[in-house]
Amino acid sequence: MSAQAQMRAMLDQLMGTSRDGDTTRQRIKFSDDRVCKSHLLNCCPHDVLSGTRMDLGECLKVHDLALRADYEIASKEQDFFFELDAMDHLQSFIADCDRRTEVAKKRLAETQEEISAEVAAKAERVHELNEEIGKLLAKVEQLGAEGNVEESQKVMDEVEKARAKKREAEEVYRNSMPASSFQQQKLRVCEVCSAYLGLHDNDRRLADHFGGKLHLGFIEIREKLEELKRVVAEKQEKRNQERLKRREEREREEREKLRRSRSHSKNPKRSRSREHRRHRSRSMSRERKRRTRSKSREKRHRHRSRSSSRSRSRSHQRSRHSSRDRSRERSKRRSSKERFRDQDLASRDRDRSSRDRSPRDRDRKDKKRSYESANGRSEDRRSSEEREAGEI
């Protein structure tokens, strides 16, 4: 895996699937059946035993560190009970491992020479000391890598003590068997990882085995299985307690109901009076509701009538205003038309007067004026003479 891929995986594990706003990765959620629940709890054997002699390859289900981060965030608010699925997965895996261990033991029993129970117990003691030495050496290496020198020195002292005990156990075992059979390699199957261990293996071989990834991986899986069993048992106990509480509450409610019914049956008069009061209160409440409904209906009717009268008066006023406006517009149009007509007539009279101002018309007009003046004078004389004659 490249450095960029490692950084991407670390960011996914810290921030989840939506760290870059990528919606395509959110199509599969951690609650989907295709997602490995053991991977979400960091105990999938495919991840733990990768790169070992018993590498299981890729898991058939989806493994994604971002989905694990999403699950860790969501599990703080809600319990999804994925521990049960992971426990079933690890139980099936450990059952297969134990089955292989039993098969290997039977095969060793068939191939190796049979020995007495006393000699077998002495050989078993040597194997136990070898296992103890291997575990202590692996611990020393781990403490040295962490820089804890003082603790590693203390563990080395324990290793020396275990080596001394081993030498004594080997001497006892050698004395209990003939020399020819003692030189044969006595094998033993590891109870944790089902690997073969020799009785005469040196310390380096034991340290490599007990401090190796395979043995430690099986130890981690077995410890995780025990932890899951404990967690599942606690959750089941909690659920059972909640169910018992609910059952007790239901039984208590049923008892209360029975007690009330019995009290009603013992005191029928009181029960009747209570029922009568309840009936009266219900009827009173119904009457109040009816009154309030009728009042609200009357108010609504009044409001509607007022609004309708207001709308009618407004529409009438609007019609009046519109008729007035129409009459004004019509009068304006008529006055404008009359003005235009008067202007046309005046213009026509001017044109005619301008045409009558020719020289002939002027002479005719002068003659008419002189004739009219002469006739007027004669008429005045006649009228004056008639007045005088009348006076005489």
C-alpha positions as YAML, in Angstrom:
chain: A
units: angstrom
residues:
- id: 1
  name: MET
  ca: [0.00, 0.00, 0.00]
- id: 2
  name: SER
  ca: [1.36, 3.38, -0.98]
- id: 3
  name: ALA
  ca: [1.73, 6.29, 1.42]
- id: 4
  name: GLN
  ca: [-1.18, 8.12, -0.22]
- id: 5
  name: ALA
  ca: [-3.44, 5.09, 0.19]
- id: 6
  name: GLN
  ca: [-2.43, 4.78, 3.84]
- id: 7
  name: MET
  ca: [-3.24, 8.46, 4.47]
- id: 8
  name: ARG
  ca: [-6.60, 8.03, 2.73]
- id: 9
  name: ALA
  ca: [-7.39, 5.00, 4.89]
- id: 10
  name: MET
  ca: [-6.46, 6.92, 8.05]
- id: 11
  name: LEU
  ca: [-8.73, 9.82, 7.07]
- id: 12
  name: ASP
  ca: [-11.57, 7.39, 6.32]
- id: 13
  name: GLN
  ca: [-11.11, 5.76, 9.71]
- id: 14
  name: LEU
  ca: [-11.19, 9.13, 11.47]
- id: 15
  name: MET
  ca: [-13.90, 11.04, 9.56]
- id: 16
  name: GLY
  ca: [-16.14, 8.44, 7.89]
- id: 17
  name: THR
  ca: [-17.55, 8.15, 4.38]
- id: 18
  name: SER
  ca: [-18.62, 11.79, 3.94]
- id: 19
  name: ARG
  ca: [-15.25, 13.42, 4.57]
- id: 20
  name: ASP
  ca: [-14.94, 14.73, 0.97]
- id: 21
  name: GLY
  ca: [-18.65, 15.09, 0.20]
- id: 22
  name: ASP
  ca: [-18.49, 11.94, -1.93]
- id: 23
  name: THR
  ca: [-22.07, 10.64, -2.23]
- id: 24
  name: THR
  ca: [-21.14, 7.51, -4.22]
- id: 25
  name: ARG
  ca: [-19.53, 5.91, -1.17]
- id: 26
  name: GLN
  ca: [-22.65, 6.44, 0.89]
- id: 27
  name: ARG
  ca: [-24.71, 4.01, -1.19]
- id: 28
  name: ILE
  ca: [-23.73, 1.19, 1.22]
- id: 29
  name: LYS
  ca: [-24.33, 1.97, 4.88]
- id: 30
  name: PHE
  ca: [-22.77, 0.19, 7.83]
- id: 31
  name: SER
  ca: [-26.15, -1.39, 8.69]
- id: 32
  name: ASP
  ca: [-26.31, -3.18, 5.32]
- id: 33
  name: ASP
  ca: [-26.16, -7.00, 5.37]
- id: 34
  name: ARG
  ca: [-23.29, -6.89, 2.87]
- id: 35
  name: VAL
  ca: [-21.02, -5.18, 5.44]
- id: 36
  name: CYS
  ca: [-18.92, -7.38, 7.74]
- id: 37
  name: LYS
  ca: [-20.04, -6.75, 11.33]
- id: 38
  name: SER
  ca: [-16.83, -8.30, 12.70]
- id: 39
  name: HIS
  ca: [-14.85, -5.73, 10.72]
- id: 40
  name: LEU
  ca: [-16.93, -2.94, 12.27]
- id: 41
  name: LEU
  ca: [-15.92, -4.26, 15.72]
- id: 42
  name: ASN
  ca: [-12.26, -4.71, 14.61]
- id: 43
  name: CYS
  ca: [-12.16, -8.47, 15.13]
- id: 44
  name: CYS
  ca: [-12.54, -10.06, 11.69]
- id: 45
  name: PRO
  ca: [-10.17, -13.08, 11.33]
- id: 46
  name: HIS
  ca: [-9.47, -12.11, 7.71]
- id: 47
  name: ASP
  ca: [-7.88, -8.86, 8.95]
- id: 48
  name: VAL
  ca: [-6.20, -10.27, 12.05]
- id: 49
  name: LEU
  ca: [-4.52, -13.24, 10.33]
- id: 50
  name: SER
  ca: [-3.57, -11.51, 7.09]
- id: 51
  name: GLY
  ca: [0.05, -12.17, 6.09]
- id: 52
  name: THR
  ca: [0.43, -15.27, 8.25]
- id: 53
  name: ARG
  ca: [0.71, -18.99, 7.50]
- id: 54
  name: MET
  ca: [-3.08, -19.25, 7.91]
- id: 55
  name: ASP
  ca: [-4.00, -16.25, 5.76]
- id: 56
  name: LEU
  ca: [-7.73, -16.56, 4.93]
- id: 57
  name: GLY
  ca: [-7.66, -14.17, 1.99]
- id: 58
  name: GLU
  ca: [-10.27, -11.53, 1.34]
- id: 59
  name: CYS
  ca: [-13.53, -11.53, 3.26]
- id: 60
  name: LEU
  ca: [-16.68, -12.16, 1.27]
- id: 61
  name: LYS
  ca: [-18.32, -9.12, 2.86]
- id: 62
  name: VAL
  ca: [-17.47, -5.43, 2.57]
- id: 63
  name: HIS
  ca: [-14.57, -4.07, 4.62]
- id: 64
  name: ASP
  ca: [-14.27, -0.29, 4.81]
- id: 65
  name: LEU
  ca: [-12.62, 1.79, 7.52]
- id: 66
  name: ALA
  ca: [-14.95, 4.71, 6.78]
- id: 67
  name: LEU
  ca: [-17.98, 2.53, 7.53]
- id: 68
  name: ARG
  ca: [-16.33, 1.53, 10.82]
- id: 69
  name: ALA
  ca: [-15.96, 5.23, 11.70]
- id: 70
  name: ASP
  ca: [-19.64, 5.82, 10.84]
- id: 71
  name: TYR
  ca: [-20.63, 2.91, 13.08]
- id: 72
  name: GLU
  ca: [-18.53, 4.20, 15.99]
- id: 73
  name: ILE
  ca: [-20.20, 7.61, 15.70]
- id: 74
  name: ALA
  ca: [-23.74, 6.19, 15.41]
- id: 75
  name: SER
  ca: [-23.27, 3.61, 18.20]
- id: 76
  name: LYS
  ca: [-22.90, 6.43, 20.75]
- id: 77
  name: GLU
  ca: [-26.56, 7.35, 20.22]
- id: 78
  name: GLN
  ca: [-28.11, 3.94, 19.44]
- id: 79
  name: ASP
  ca: [-27.33, 0.30, 20.17]
- id: 80
  name: PHE
  ca: [-27.36, -1.84, 17.00]
- id: 81
  name: PHE
  ca: [-26.54, -5.21, 18.68]
- id: 82
  name: PHE
  ca: [-23.86, -6.09, 16.09]
- id: 83
  name: GLU
  ca: [-21.97, -7.91, 18.84]
- id: 84
  name: LEU
  ca: [-24.25, -10.92, 18.41]
- id: 85
  name: ASP
  ca: [-23.38, -11.28, 14.69]
- id: 86
  name: ALA
  ca: [-19.66, -10.86, 15.39]
- id: 87
  name: MET
  ca: [-19.83, -13.41, 18.21]
- id: 88
  name: ASP
  ca: [-21.46, -16.00, 15.92]
- id: 89
  name: HIS
  ca: [-18.76, -15.38, 13.28]
- id: 90
  name: LEU
  ca: [-15.87, -15.78, 15.74]
- id: 91
  name: GLN
  ca: [-17.45, -18.83, 17.37]
- id: 92
  name: SER
  ca: [-17.66, -20.62, 14.03]
- id: 93
  name: PHE
  ca: [-14.03, -19.72, 13.25]
- id: 94
  name: ILE
  ca: [-12.71, -20.85, 16.66]
- id: 95
  name: ALA
  ca: [-14.76, -24.06, 16.41]
- id: 96
  name: ASP
  ca: [-13.01, -24.88, 13.11]
- id: 97
  name: CYS
  ca: [-9.62, -24.17, 14.70]
- id: 98
  name: ASP
  ca: [-10.37, -26.43, 17.68]
- id: 99
  name: ARG
  ca: [-11.52, -29.13, 15.29]
- id: 100
  name: ARG
  ca: [-8.19, -28.96, 13.45]
- id: 101
  name: THR
  ca: [-6.34, -29.13, 16.77]
- id: 102
  name: GLU
  ca: [-8.16, -32.33, 17.74]
- id: 103
  name: VAL
  ca: [-7.42, -33.89, 14.34]
- id: 104
  name: ALA
  ca: [-3.71, -33.04, 14.70]
- id: 105
  name: LYS
  ca: [-3.63, -34.57, 18.18]
- id: 106
  name: LYS
  ca: [-5.16, -37.81, 16.91]
- id: 107
  name: ARG
  ca: [-2.63, -37.93, 14.08]
- id: 108
  name: LEU
  ca: [0.27, -37.49, 16.51]
- id: 109
  name: ALA
  ca: [-1.13, -40.17, 18.77]
- id: 110
  name: GLU
  ca: [-1.22, -42.59, 15.84]
- id: 111
  name: THR
  ca: [2.30, -41.85, 14.55]
- id: 112
  name: GLN
  ca: [4.26, -41.48, 17.80]
- id: 113
  name: GLU
  ca: [5.11, -44.31, 20.20]
- id: 114
  name: GLU
  ca: [2.80, -44.82, 23.13]
- id: 115
  name: ILE
  ca: [4.21, -43.91, 26.52]
- id: 116
  name: SER
  ca: [2.98, -44.38, 30.04]
- id: 117
  name: ALA
  ca: [0.87, -41.80, 31.83]
- id: 118
  name: GLU
  ca: [3.73, -40.89, 34.19]
- id: 119
  name: VAL
  ca: [6.12, -40.19, 31.33]
- id: 120
  name: ALA
  ca: [3.41, -38.28, 29.43]
- id: 121
  name: ALA
  ca: [2.84, -36.04, 32.47]
- id: 122
  name: LYS
  ca: [6.61, -35.32, 32.68]
- id: 123
  name: ALA
  ca: [6.70, -34.49, 28.96]
- id: 124
  name: GLU
  ca: [3.69, -32.24, 29.40]
- id: 125
  name: ARG
  ca: [5.54, -30.38, 32.16]
- id: 126
  name: VAL
  ca: [8.45, -29.73, 29.79]
- id: 127
  name: HIS
  ca: [6.01, -28.43, 27.15]
- id: 128
  name: GLU
  ca: [4.40, -26.10, 29.66]
- id: 129
  name: LEU
  ca: [7.77, -24.62, 30.64]
- id: 130
  name: ASN
  ca: [8.67, -24.19, 26.98]
- id: 131
  name: GLU
  ca: [5.43, -22.30, 26.44]
- id: 132
  name: GLU
  ca: [6.09, -20.09, 29.47]
- id: 133
  name: ILE
  ca: [9.62, -19.28, 28.30]
- id: 134
  name: GLY
  ca: [8.39, -18.44, 24.80]
- id: 135
  name: LYS
  ca: [5.71, -16.06, 26.12]
- id: 136
  name: LEU
  ca: [8.19, -14.33, 28.43]
- id: 137
  name: LEU
  ca: [10.72, -13.85, 25.63]
- id: 138
  name: ALA
  ca: [8.03, -12.39, 23.39]
- id: 139
  name: LYS
  ca: [7.11, -9.98, 26.20]
- id: 140
  name: VAL
  ca: [10.78, -9.01, 26.60]
- id: 141
  name: GLU
  ca: [11.01, -8.15, 22.90]
- id: 142
  name: GLN
  ca: [7.84, -6.09, 23.08]
- id: 143
  name: LEU
  ca: [9.03, -4.12, 26.12]
- id: 144
  name: GLY
  ca: [12.41, -3.53, 24.50]
- id: 145
  name: ALA
  ca: [10.72, -2.17, 21.36]
- id: 146
  name: GLU
  ca: [8.69, 0.19, 23.55]
- id: 147
  name: GLY
  ca: [11.86, 1.39, 25.33]
- id: 148
  name: ASN
  ca: [10.90, 0.04, 28.76]
- id: 149
  name: VAL
  ca: [14.29, -1.36, 29.77]
- id: 150
  name: GLU
  ca: [13.66, -1.88, 33.48]
- id: 151
  name: GLU
  ca: [10.54, -4.00, 32.92]
- id: 152
  name: SER
  ca: [12.34, -6.06, 30.27]
- id: 153
  name: GLN
  ca: [15.17, -6.78, 32.73]
- id: 154
  name: LYS
  ca: [12.67, -8.01, 35.31]
- id: 155
  name: VAL
  ca: [11.03, -10.28, 32.71]
- id: 156
  name: MET
  ca: [14.47, -11.64, 31.71]
- id: 157
  name: ASP
  ca: [15.04, -12.63, 35.31]
- id: 158
  name: GLU
  ca: [11.80, -14.60, 35.19]
- id: 159
  name: VAL
  ca: [12.98, -16.22, 31.93]
- id: 160
  name: GLU
  ca: [16.16, -17.40, 33.62]
- id: 161
  name: LYS
  ca: [14.14, -18.93, 36.43]
- id: 162
  name: ALA
  ca: [11.88, -20.70, 33.91]
- id: 163
  name: ARG
  ca: [14.95, -22.04, 32.05]
- id: 164
  name: ALA
  ca: [16.29, -23.51, 35.25]
- id: 165
  name: LYS
  ca: [12.99, -25.24, 35.91]
- id: 166
  name: LYS
  ca: [12.97, -26.51, 32.34]
- id: 167
  name: ARG
  ca: [16.43, -28.07, 32.73]
- id: 168
  name: GLU
  ca: [15.29, -29.89, 35.84]
- id: 169
  name: ALA
  ca: [12.09, -31.12, 34.12]
- id: 170
  name: GLU
  ca: [14.10, -32.36, 31.12]
- id: 171
  name: GLU
  ca: [16.47, -34.23, 33.44]
- id: 172
  name: VAL
  ca: [13.54, -35.94, 35.14]
- id: 173
  name: TYR
  ca: [12.01, -36.82, 31.79]
- id: 174
  name: ARG
  ca: [15.32, -38.20, 30.46]
- id: 175
  name: ASN
  ca: [15.79, -40.44, 33.46]
- id: 176
  name: SER
  ca: [12.27, -41.88, 33.09]
- id: 177
  name: MET
  ca: [12.84, -43.03, 29.45]
- id: 178
  name: PRO
  ca: [15.44, -45.10, 27.64]
- id: 179
  name: ALA
  ca: [18.12, -43.24, 25.65]
- id: 180
  name: SER
  ca: [16.89, -44.48, 22.25]
- id: 181
  name: SER
  ca: [13.34, -43.19, 22.68]
- id: 182
  name: PHE
  ca: [14.46, -39.94, 24.35]
- id: 183
  name: GLN
  ca: [16.37, -38.84, 21.23]
- id: 184
  name: GLN
  ca: [13.19, -38.98, 19.15]
- id: 185
  name: GLN
  ca: [11.45, -35.66, 18.59]
- id: 186
  name: LYS
  ca: [8.33, -35.47, 20.67]
- id: 187
  name: LEU
  ca: [5.77, -33.10, 19.08]
- id: 188
  name: ARG
  ca: [2.90, -31.30, 20.68]
- id: 189
  name: VAL
  ca: [0.00, -29.31, 19.22]
- id: 190
  name: CYS
  ca: [-0.44, -25.71, 20.36]
- id: 191
  name: GLU
  ca: [-3.85, -25.31, 21.96]
- id: 192
  name: VAL
  ca: [-4.17, -21.70, 20.75]
- id: 193
  name: CYS
  ca: [-3.21, -21.79, 17.07]
- id: 194
  name: SER
  ca: [-3.01, -25.57, 16.39]
- id: 195
  name: ALA
  ca: [0.67, -25.35, 15.35]
- id: 196
  name: TYR
  ca: [3.22, -28.14, 16.10]
- id: 197
  name: LEU
  ca: [5.77, -27.60, 18.88]
- id: 198
  name: GLY
  ca: [8.78, -29.79, 19.65]
- id: 199
  name: LEU
  ca: [9.88, -30.91, 23.04]
- id: 200
  name: HIS
  ca: [13.55, -30.04, 22.30]
- id: 201
  name: ASP
  ca: [12.92, -26.69, 20.59]
- id: 202
  name: ASN
  ca: [15.36, -23.94, 21.55]
- id: 203
  name: ASP
  ca: [14.41, -20.62, 23.05]
- id: 204
  name: ARG
  ca: [14.63, -18.74, 19.76]
- id: 205
  name: ARG
  ca: [12.17, -21.09, 18.10]
- id: 206
  name: LEU
  ca: [9.79, -20.80, 21.05]
- id: 207
  name: ALA
  ca: [10.06, -17.00, 21.11]
- id: 208
  name: ASP
  ca: [9.34, -16.81, 17.39]
- id: 209
  name: HIS
  ca: [6.27, -18.96, 17.79]
- id: 210
  name: PHE
  ca: [4.73, -17.38, 20.88]
- id: 211
  name: GLY
  ca: [5.63, -13.85, 19.77]
- id: 212
  name: GLY
  ca: [4.62, -14.42, 16.16]
- id: 213
  name: LYS
  ca: [1.67, -12.84, 14.39]
- id: 214
  name: LEU
  ca: [-0.21, -16.13, 14.02]
- id: 215
  name: HIS
  ca: [-0.17, -17.06, 17.71]
- id: 216
  name: LEU
  ca: [-0.88, -13.49, 18.87]
- id: 217
  name: GLY
  ca: [-3.65, -13.17, 16.30]
- id: 218
  name: PHE
  ca: [-5.38, -16.28, 17.64]
- id: 219
  name: ILE
  ca: [-4.98, -14.97, 21.18]
- id: 220
  name: GLU
  ca: [-6.56, -11.66, 20.12]
- id: 221
  name: ILE
  ca: [-9.47, -13.47, 18.42]
- id: 222
  name: ARG
  ca: [-10.10, -15.69, 21.45]
- id: 223
  name: GLU
  ca: [-9.96, -12.73, 23.86]
- id: 224
  name: LYS
  ca: [-12.32, -10.75, 21.63]
- id: 225
  name: LEU
  ca: [-14.71, -13.70, 21.56]
- id: 226
  name: GLU
  ca: [-14.75, -13.84, 25.36]
- id: 227
  name: GLU
  ca: [-15.36, -10.10, 25.53]
- id: 228
  name: LEU
  ca: [-18.23, -10.35, 23.05]
- id: 229
  name: LYS
  ca: [-19.77, -13.17, 25.06]
- id: 230
  name: ARG
  ca: [-19.62, -11.04, 28.18]
- id: 231
  name: VAL
  ca: [-21.12, -7.98, 26.40]
- id: 232
  name: VAL
  ca: [-23.91, -10.04, 24.83]
- id: 233
  name: ALA
  ca: [-24.71, -11.66, 28.18]
- id: 234
  name: GLU
  ca: [-24.90, -8.23, 29.86]
- id: 235
  name: LYS
  ca: [-27.18, -6.87, 27.14]
- id: 236
  name: GLN
  ca: [-29.41, -9.92, 27.31]
- id: 237
  name: GLU
  ca: [-29.60, -9.57, 31.08]
- id: 238
  name: LYS
  ca: [-30.51, -5.91, 30.68]
- id: 239
  name: ARG
  ca: [-33.22, -6.79, 28.18]
- id: 240
  name: ASN
  ca: [-34.60, -9.47, 30.46]
- id: 241
  name: GLN
  ca: [-34.73, -6.99, 33.33]
- id: 242
  name: GLU
  ca: [-36.58, -4.49, 31.16]
- id: 243
  name: ARG
  ca: [-39.05, -7.18, 30.13]
- id: 244
  name: LEU
  ca: [-39.59, -8.16, 33.76]
- id: 245
  name: LYS
  ca: [-40.21, -4.51, 34.68]
- id: 246
  name: ARG
  ca: [-42.77, -4.18, 31.90]
- id: 247
  name: ARG
  ca: [-44.46, -7.38, 32.98]
- id: 248
  name: GLU
  ca: [-44.59, -6.20, 36.58]
- id: 249
  name: GLU
  ca: [-46.06, -2.86, 35.51]
- id: 250
  name: ARG
  ca: [-48.73, -4.63, 33.46]
- id: 251
  name: GLU
  ca: [-49.59, -6.95, 36.35]
- id: 252
  name: ARG
  ca: [-49.78, -3.93, 38.67]
- id: 253
  name: GLU
  ca: [-52.14, -2.16, 36.30]
- id: 254
  name: GLU
  ca: [-54.32, -5.25, 36.03]
- id: 255
  name: ARG
  ca: [-54.45, -5.50, 39.84]
- id: 256
  name: GLU
  ca: [-55.45, -1.84, 40.09]
- id: 257
  name: LYS
  ca: [-58.24, -2.41, 37.58]
- id: 258
  name: LEU
  ca: [-59.48, -5.47, 39.46]
- id: 259
  name: ARG
  ca: [-59.41, -3.61, 42.77]
- id: 260
  name: ARG
  ca: [-61.38, -0.71, 41.31]
- id: 261
  name: SER
  ca: [-63.94, -3.04, 39.78]
- id: 262
  name: ARG
  ca: [-64.34, -4.85, 43.12]
- id: 263
  name: SER
  ca: [-64.75, -1.58, 44.99]
- id: 264
  name: HIS
  ca: [-67.44, -0.51, 42.51]
- id: 265
  name: SER
  ca: [-69.24, -3.82, 42.94]
- id: 266
  name: LYS
  ca: [-69.15, -3.55, 46.78]
- id: 267
  name: ASN
  ca: [-70.55, 0.01, 46.85]
- id: 268
  name: PRO
  ca: [-73.20, 0.16, 44.07]
- id: 269
  name: LYS
  ca: [-74.77, 3.37, 45.43]
- id: 270
  name: ARG
  ca: [-71.47, 5.20, 45.36]
- id: 271
  name: SER
  ca: [-70.71, 3.84, 41.93]
- id: 272
  name: ARG
  ca: [-74.14, 4.95, 40.70]
- id: 273
  name: SER
  ca: [-73.70, 8.43, 42.18]
- id: 274
  name: ARG
  ca: [-70.28, 8.68, 40.60]
- id: 275
  name: GLU
  ca: [-71.65, 7.54, 37.28]
- id: 276
  name: HIS
  ca: [-74.50, 10.04, 37.62]
- id: 277
  name: ARG
  ca: [-72.01, 12.82, 38.36]
- id: 278
  name: ARG
  ca: [-69.88, 11.80, 35.44]
- id: 279
  name: HIS
  ca: [-72.94, 11.74, 33.21]
- id: 280
  name: ARG
  ca: [-73.99, 15.19, 34.44]
- id: 281
  name: SER
  ca: [-70.52, 16.60, 33.94]
- id: 282
  name: ARG
  ca: [-70.41, 15.13, 30.45]
- id: 283
  name: SER
  ca: [-73.85, 16.55, 29.60]
- id: 284
  name: MET
  ca: [-72.84, 19.96, 30.99]
- id: 285
  name: SER
  ca: [-69.68, 19.94, 28.97]
- id: 286
  name: ARG
  ca: [-71.65, 18.96, 25.87]
- id: 287
  name: GLU
  ca: [-74.14, 21.83, 26.47]
- id: 288
  name: ARG
  ca: [-71.29, 24.28, 26.90]
- id: 289
  name: LYS
  ca: [-69.71, 23.07, 23.71]
- id: 290
  name: ARG
  ca: [-73.03, 23.43, 21.87]
- id: 291
  name: ARG
  ca: [-73.52, 26.95, 23.22]
- id: 292
  name: THR
  ca: [-70.03, 27.98, 22.26]
- id: 293
  name: ARG
  ca: [-70.58, 26.48, 18.81]
- id: 294
  name: SER
  ca: [-73.89, 28.34, 18.36]
- id: 295
  name: LYS
  ca: [-72.33, 31.60, 19.54]
- id: 296
  name: SER
  ca: [-69.44, 31.14, 17.18]
- id: 297
  name: ARG
  ca: [-71.88, 30.39, 14.34]
- id: 298
  name: GLU
  ca: [-73.91, 33.56, 15.13]
- id: 299
  name: LYS
  ca: [-70.77, 35.63, 15.21]
- id: 300
  name: ARG
  ca: [-69.69, 34.19, 11.92]
- id: 301
  name: HIS
  ca: [-73.13, 34.87, 10.41]
- id: 302
  name: ARG
  ca: [-73.08, 38.47, 11.66]
- id: 303
  name: HIS
  ca: [-69.62, 38.97, 10.42]
- id: 304
  name: ARG
  ca: [-70.59, 37.53, 7.03]
- id: 305
  name: SER
  ca: [-73.73, 39.75, 6.81]
- id: 306
  name: ARG
  ca: [-71.74, 42.84, 7.75]
- id: 307
  name: SER
  ca: [-69.06, 42.00, 5.27]
- id: 308
  name: SER
  ca: [-71.69, 41.36, 2.56]
- id: 309
  name: SER
  ca: [-73.48, 44.69, 3.29]
- id: 310
  name: ARG
  ca: [-70.17, 46.50, 3.27]
- id: 311
  name: SER
  ca: [-69.24, 44.87, 0.01]
- id: 312
  name: ARG
  ca: [-72.65, 45.82, -1.48]
- id: 313
  name: SER
  ca: [-72.35, 49.47, -0.38]
- id: 314
  name: ARG
  ca: [-68.85, 49.59, -1.71]
- id: 315
  name: SER
  ca: [-69.96, 48.11, -5.02]
- id: 316
  name: HIS
  ca: [-72.88, 50.62, -5.20]
- id: 317
  name: GLN
  ca: [-70.54, 53.53, -4.49]
- id: 318
  name: ARG
  ca: [-68.14, 52.21, -7.05]
- id: 319
  name: SER
  ca: [-70.97, 51.99, -9.62]
- id: 320
  name: ARG
  ca: [-72.02, 55.57, -8.81]
- id: 321
  name: HIS
  ca: [-68.53, 56.86, -9.14]
- id: 322
  name: SER
  ca: [-68.11, 54.94, -12.37]
- id: 323
  name: SER
  ca: [-71.41, 56.39, -13.81]
- id: 324
  name: ARG
  ca: [-70.34, 59.91, -12.79]
- id: 325
  name: ASP
  ca: [-66.99, 59.44, -14.37]
- id: 326
  name: ARG
  ca: [-68.62, 58.14, -17.53]
- id: 327
  name: SER
  ca: [-71.02, 61.15, -17.70]
- id: 328
  name: ARG
  ca: [-68.14, 63.55, -17.14]
- id: 329
  name: GLU
  ca: [-66.17, 61.89, -19.88]
- id: 330
  name: ARG
  ca: [-69.16, 62.07, -22.22]
- id: 331
  name: SER
  ca: [-69.73, 65.80, -21.43]
- id: 332
  name: LYS
  ca: [-66.06, 66.47, -21.98]
- id: 333
  name: ARG
  ca: [-66.20, 64.65, -25.29]
- id: 334
  name: ARG
  ca: [-69.33, 66.64, -26.35]
- id: 335
  name: SER
  ca: [-67.80, 70.00, -25.32]
- id: 336
  name: SER
  ca: [-64.65, 69.17, -27.19]
- id: 337
  name: LYS
  ca: [-66.70, 68.23, -30.28]
- id: 338
  name: GLU
  ca: [-68.70, 71.52, -30.07]
- id: 339
  name: ARG
  ca: [-65.52, 73.50, -29.75]
- id: 340
  name: PHE
  ca: [-64.13, 71.81, -32.78]
- id: 341
  name: ARG
  ca: [-67.36, 72.62, -34.68]
- id: 342
  name: ASP
  ca: [-67.33, 76.30, -33.61]
- id: 343
  name: GLN
  ca: [-63.75, 76.59, -34.65]
- id: 344
  name: ASP
  ca: [-64.59, 75.08, -38.04]
- id: 345
  name: LEU
  ca: [-67.51, 77.53, -38.52]
- id: 346
  name: ALA
  ca: [-65.41, 80.52, -37.51]
- id: 347
  name: SER
  ca: [-62.70, 79.47, -39.90]
- id: 348
  name: ARG
  ca: [-65.27, 79.09, -42.67]
- id: 349
  name: ASP
  ca: [-66.75, 82.61, -41.93]
- id: 350
  name: ARG
  ca: [-63.30, 84.10, -42.05]
- id: 351
  name: ASP
  ca: [-62.66, 82.48, -45.37]
- id: 352
  name: ARG
  ca: [-65.92, 83.89, -46.73]
- id: 353
  name: SER
  ca: [-65.22, 87.37, -45.37]
- id: 354
  name: SER
  ca: [-61.80, 87.30, -46.94]
- id: 355
  name: ARG
  ca: [-63.37, 86.33, -50.23]
- id: 356
  name: ASP
  ca: [-65.99, 89.21, -50.03]
- id: 357
  name: ARG
  ca: [-63.31, 91.85, -49.74]
- id: 358
  name: SER
  ca: [-62.84, 92.09, -53.53]
- id: 359
  name: PRO
  ca: [-63.25, 95.71, -55.18]
- id: 360
  name: ARG
  ca: [-66.66, 95.01, -56.71]
- id: 361
  name: ASP
  ca: [-68.04, 93.82, -53.43]
- id: 362
  name: ARG
  ca: [-66.69, 96.86, -51.74]
- id: 363
  name: ASP
  ca: [-68.52, 99.25, -54.27]
- id: 364
  name: ARG
  ca: [-71.73, 97.33, -53.82]
- id: 365
  name: LYS
  ca: [-71.46, 97.57, -50.10]
- id: 366
  name: ASP
  ca: [-70.84, 101.33, -50.29]
- id: 367
  name: LYS
  ca: [-73.91, 101.88, -52.53]
- id: 368
  name: LYS
  ca: [-76.03, 99.83, -50.14]
- id: 369
  name: ARG
  ca: [-74.82, 101.82, -47.22]
- id: 370
  name: SER
  ca: [-75.58, 105.20, -49.00]
- id: 371
  name: TYR
  ca: [-78.98, 104.06, -50.11]
- id: 372
  name: GLU
  ca: [-79.84, 102.81, -46.65]
- id: 373
  name: SER
  ca: [-78.73, 106.12, -45.14]
- id: 374
  name: ALA
  ca: [-80.83, 108.13, -47.62]
- id: 375
  name: ASN
  ca: [-83.88, 106.01, -47.00]
- id: 376
  name: GLY
  ca: [-83.39, 106.46, -43.35]
- id: 377
  name: ARG
  ca: [-83.25, 110.21, -43.57]
- id: 378
  name: SER
  ca: [-86.44, 110.38, -45.68]
- id: 379
  name: GLU
  ca: [-88.23, 108.14, -43.27]
- id: 380
  name: ASP
  ca: [-87.16, 110.36, -40.39]
- id: 381
  name: ARG
  ca: [-88.50, 113.46, -42.16]
- id: 382
  name: ARG
  ca: [-91.81, 111.80, -42.87]
- id: 383
  name: SER
  ca: [-92.19, 110.71, -39.32]
- id: 384
  name: SER
  ca: [-91.43, 114.21, -38.01]
- id: 385
  name: GLU
  ca: [-93.95, 115.82, -40.42]
- id: 386
  name: GLU
  ca: [-96.61, 113.35, -39.34]
- id: 387
  name: ARG
  ca: [-95.98, 114.13, -35.70]
- id: 388
  name: GLU
  ca: [-96.36, 117.90, -36.35]
- id: 389
  name: ALA
  ca: [-99.58, 117.43, -38.27]
- id: 390
  name: GLY
  ca: [-100.95, 115.33, -35.55]
- id: 391
  name: GLU
  ca: [-100.16, 117.99, -33.00]
- id: 392
  name: ILE
  ca: [-101.92, 120.62, -35.03]
...
